[in-house]
């Protein structure tokens, strides 16, 4: 398979401005049809000359990306056609197949084609899917084909995969983990409260204390969502952290406070630091407008 990804239209060109061509006799109609055939055939011949046998065509908003005539000529040349490739999928396809997008017929050459062992249509319950295997120069991409009994299950699986990928991304960007269950937020909250009481004074102390109280929303919400008594759980959590148990967190399975690091309940550090920095930026923005 030699794959060409094109971003131009395989159909008769339109005028630059919105115009109408009024034809008065049959000879002119024949001439128009002849010219259109010639124009399309010239493009198809150029594509076939490079050895390309699979054409992926980007969706067009200007005019028909492909018409019946061009499909007919491509089929005669033994070229498979896939239409309506979305603009945001172009980069992924190029990275996957090792091809380059081609913006005009003049730029269509062998160097921009991707190579693979086989392209075939596989049938699923939802319809047909084009599967390209044995890519010669595969990029560092991966296609996950998700199926489910209904739309709800499918969307849930999609979200789960997205969440898992986000976790991996967080660990790639920041190679550190902390105990989950609100342990990190509670520890930071206590440290901030101590800092405000011992080293700060006045308005600064009040602001830092407010920030430390805000951090307790995380374990509070976690307890609430798990059906536990939030005030009771957060108070116990705060007590254990004050005693120096920095890995203490809310164990939602047992409904108690326990050492979550030992129980392998962990989360990427980037999740908490991102949330804190974004929250701080939002507050700073509001304070600039209305203090």
Secondary structure as the mmCIF struct_conf table of DSSP 4:
data_model
#
loop_
_struct_conf.conf_type_id
_struct_conf.id
_struct_conf.beg_label_comp_id
_struct_conf.beg_label_asym_id
_struct_conf.beg_label_seq_id
_struct_conf.end_label_comp_id
_struct_conf.end_label_asym_id
_struct_conf.end_label_seq_id
STRN STRN1 UNK A 2 UNK A 6
BEND BEND1 UNK A 8 UNK A 8
STRN STRN2 UNK A 10 UNK A 10
BEND BEND2 UNK A 11 UNK A 11
HELX_LH_PP_P HELX_LH_PP_P1 UNK A 12 UNK A 15
BEND BEND3 UNK A 16 UNK A 18
BEND BEND4 UNK A 25 UNK A 25
HELX_RH_AL_P HELX_RH_AL_P1 UNK A 26 UNK A 49
TURN_TY1_P TURN_TY1_P1 UNK A 50 UNK A 51
STRN STRN3 UNK A 54 UNK A 58
BEND BEND5 UNK A 61 UNK A 63
BEND BEND6 UNK A 65 UNK A 65
STRN STRN4 UNK A 66 UNK A 66
HELX_RH_AL_P HELX_RH_AL_P2 UNK A 68 UNK A 76
TURN_TY1_P TURN_TY1_P2 UNK A 77 UNK A 78
STRN STRN5 UNK A 80 UNK A 85
HELX_RH_3T_P HELX_RH_3T_P1 UNK A 87 UNK A 89
HELX_RH_AL_P HELX_RH_AL_P3 UNK A 90 UNK A 97
TURN_TY1_P TURN_TY1_P3 UNK A 98 UNK A 98
STRN STRN6 UNK A 101 UNK A 102
BEND BEND7 UNK A 104 UNK A 104
HELX_RH_3T_P HELX_RH_3T_P2 UNK A 105 UNK A 107
HELX_RH_3T_P HELX_RH_3T_P3 UNK A 110 UNK A 112
STRN STRN7 UNK A 114 UNK A 115
BEND BEND8 UNK A 117 UNK A 117
STRN STRN8 UNK A 118 UNK A 124
TURN_TY1_P TURN_TY1_P4 UNK A 125 UNK A 126
STRN STRN9 UNK A 127 UNK A 133
BEND BEND9 UNK A 134 UNK A 134
TURN_TY1_P TURN_TY1_P5 UNK A 136 UNK A 137
BEND BEND10 UNK A 140 UNK A 140
BEND BEND11 UNK A 149 UNK A 150
HELX_RH_AL_P HELX_RH_AL_P4 UNK A 151 UNK A 173
BEND BEND12 UNK A 174 UNK A 174
STRN STRN10 UNK A 177 UNK A 179
TURN_TY1_P TURN_TY1_P6 UNK A 180 UNK A 182
HELX_RH_AL_P HELX_RH_AL_P5 UNK A 183 UNK A 198
TURN_TY1_P TURN_TY1_P7 UNK A 199 UNK A 199
HELX_RH_AL_P HELX_RH_AL_P6 UNK A 202 UNK A 225
TURN_TY1_P TURN_TY1_P8 UNK A 226 UNK A 227
BEND BEND13 UNK A 228 UNK A 228
HELX_RH_AL_P HELX_RH_AL_P7 UNK A 230 UNK A 242
TURN_TY1_P TURN_TY1_P9 UNK A 243 UNK A 244
TURN_TY1_P TURN_TY1_P10 UNK A 246 UNK A 247
STRN STRN11 UNK A 248 UNK A 251
TURN_TY1_P TURN_TY1_P11 UNK A 252 UNK A 255
STRN STRN12 UNK A 256 UNK A 259
TURN_TY1_P TURN_TY1_P12 UNK A 260 UNK A 264
STRN STRN13 UNK A 266 UNK A 268
HELX_RH_AL_P HELX_RH_AL_P8 UNK A 269 UNK A 289
#
